[in-house]
Every structure is written in C-alpha cells, then in structure tokens.
Amino acid sequence: MQPDATLAVASTSSASPRKGLERHGDLNSRDSAWYQDKAVAAIVFAGGVSAIVFILAIFIFIAKEGTGFILHTLDLKEFLTSPAWRPTSERQPTYGTLALILGTASVTGLAMVVAVPFSLGAAIFIGEFAKGKLRESLKILVELLAAIPSVVWGFIGLSILNSLIIRVFHVPVGLNVLNAGIILALMAAPVITTIAEDALKAVPDTYREAAEAMGATRWQIVVKVVLPAAKNGLLGAVLLGVGRAFGETMAVLMASGHSINIPHSVFDSVRALTATIAAELGETARGSDHYRALFTLGILLFAVTFIINLAADVFVRGVKRGR
C-alpha cells in the first residue's frame, strides 16, 4: 500500500504544474484576443470617423475659398438668373449661372428619363425572374458596367455617339444634351439597378407567398405587391442615380459640347456646372474673383448633391423601418 500511495502523490505533484501552465497559456491567449479585438475596434472606429472628418474638411476648404466672393462680390440675383457667364471680361465680368444650371439640369433630367426605366426593369428581372447562374452573371455584368472609368464613357460619347447622332438626326453637331444624357444614363444605370434590387430583395417573402396563394400571377405579384412595398427604396435608388449624374464631370465635359447655352432642344450644346469648374480652375489666378467664383459653384454643387443624397438616405431608411 505504501508504494502505491507514493506513486499517487508523485503523479499528483507532477500533474499540478502542467495544469498551471495550461491555465497560464489560456490567460495569455485570452489577453491577446482581447487586445486584438480592441485594436480592430479602434481601427474600424477611426475609419468611420475619418469619412466624416474628410467631408467636413472638404466643405471647410471650399467654403473658405468661396466665402470672400459670396460676401464682397456676389450679386445673388445675377448669379441665379443671368445666363451670362463671362468671368474673364475686362470691362464688366459677369457671373451668371442660369445657363450652367439649366444645362446641368437638362442633361441630368434626360439621363434619368433614359436610365430609370431600363434600370428598374433590370432590377425587377434580376431580383424577381432570373434564377441561378443567370442572376449571378447579370449582377456581375452590372457591377462591371459601374467600373468603367468616366473618361472612357467620355471617349465613347466623343468618338461614337457624336458621329451617330449626326448621321441619324441630321444635325450639325453631335455633342449636345442627347449625347451627354445617354452617356450619363449608362453611368447612372448600375447604381440605380443595384440599389433597386436591394430594395426589392428587402420585401418579405411572405408578401409574395400570400399573393401567390390568392392566385396572383408572377407579374401581378411584382406590380401589385412587390413594387408598392419597395417604393421608398426604389425612389432612393433613383435619387442616388440623380446624384451620380448631377456630379459627373469628365464625361459631361467631353460629350455635351461645353457651350454656354440655355437649351431649347436635346440637340443643343450645353455646359454643366461641374465641367465649368474642371475646365476653368487650372487657368485662373489664385485668389482672383474668377477663382473664388468657381469655388462658389462648388458650394452650390455640394449643397445640391448633399440634399439629393440626404433625401435618398431618408427614403432608404423608410424602407428599413418598414421591414
């Protein structure tokens, strides 16, 4: 009995250090995991806050450069109602933006007329009718369409649509509202399609099942049930598409003709606000009225795009609350 007791004591004494080492190792792994979790949380927080900081910094920079013109030189009535944009005139420089605003609005409006039906149709087909590999292939193609650089779209409008419009419609110039509107429609369509599909996907399947149990066809389910339930999200998608088209620069600069006109038809050449800033900012003297007027245009663009994106966010939040 005594040798057995001795062996038991020895085994117990040899096992206790091992358990202590294992517990110590567990504590170390838990401490390292805790530190890793805190580090990742700090990085994610910094990334989220940096977006807000960058937006505020951009707005402060634009406001700083344009405030002097707004306070001392700007004639608000002339700025908003005059079509004469002649900032380099030696006798009497004028800073009327009416033609620029109407040019931007006409191009954006035509782009939405073209893009919205095709985009919503594509979203409905992908979300409600396409299945399996066809759905995944179409989604990938839509995302690839969004990845095409704006300068490439500008080249397409300049070299292909320009000559095509001249031949088909027998007009002297093919760089006009129609050209820029089609290009912007192709650029905004992927954004509208992607967000609209997400809005359709957010509609609960129980709505579809209930309508199907009542004998509704697939198309009746889409028109009578899915689209009304997703209307806020679809409107948010359209508004984000408007923001995408409204803020585009390079493609509009290359496809619109860049001529200061109040458009009376889709075949008139126009100039957009964004294209004006891009074309003239590099040629102006820093600190001049012309330079500050361009930053005032930037403030106007920033305010309009902010309102559009805020409205889209409000509508999308309405969809999420309604789930």
ZIJOMO-V35735 format. One record per backbone hydrogen bond with DSSP energy under -0.5 kcal/mol. NH is the residue of the N-H (numbers start at 0). CO is the residue of the C=O. If there is no record, write none. Layout:
NH/CO
NH/CO
//
This chain:
4/0
5/1
6/2
7/3
8/4
9/5
10/6
11/7
12/8
13/9
14/10
15/11
16/12
17/13
18/14
19/15
20/16
21/17
22/18
23/19
24/20
25/21
26/22
27/23
28/24
29/25
30/26
31/27
32/28
33/29
34/30
35/31
36/32
37/33
38/34
39/35
40/36
41/37
42/38
43/39
44/40
45/41
46/42
47/43
48/44
49/45
50/46
51/47
52/48
53/49
54/50
55/51
56/52
57/53
58/54
59/55
60/56
61/57
62/58
63/59
64/60
65/61
66/62
67/63
69/65
70/66
71/67
72/68
73/68
75/73
78/74
79/75
80/76
81/77
84/82
85/83
85/93
88/85
93/85
95/83
96/78
97/81
100/96
101/97
102/98
103/99
104/100
105/101
106/102
107/103
108/104
109/105
110/106
111/107
112/108
113/109
114/110
115/111
116/112
117/113
118/114
119/115
120/116
121/117
122/118
123/119
124/120
125/121
126/122
127/123
128/123
128/124
129/124
133/130
134/130
135/131
136/132
137/133
138/134
139/135
140/136
141/137
142/138
143/139
144/140
145/141
146/142
146/143
147/144
151/148
152/148
153/149
154/150
155/151
156/152
157/153
158/154
159/155
160/155
161/156
163/159
164/160
165/161
166/162
167/163
168/164
169/165
175/173
175/254
176/267
177/265
179/175
180/176
181/177
182/178
183/179
184/180
185/181
186/182
187/183
188/184
189/185
191/187
192/188
193/189
194/190
195/191
196/192
197/193
198/194
199/195
200/196
201/197
202/199
206/203
207/203
208/204
209/205
210/206
211/207
212/208
213/209
214/211
215/210
220/216
221/217
222/218
223/219
224/220
225/220
226/221
228/224
229/225
230/227
233/229
234/230
235/231
236/232
237/233
238/234
239/235
240/236
241/237
242/238
243/239
244/240
245/241
246/242
247/244
252/248
253/249
254/250
255/251
257/269
258/269
260/258
262/260
267/264
269/255
275/271
276/272
277/273
278/274
279/275
280/276
282/279
283/280
287/284
291/287
292/288
293/289
294/290
295/291
296/292
297/293
298/294
299/295
300/296
301/297
302/298
303/299
304/300
305/301
306/302
307/303
308/304
309/305
310/306
311/307
312/308
313/309
314/310
315/311
316/312
317/313
318/314
319/315
320/316
321/317
322/319
//
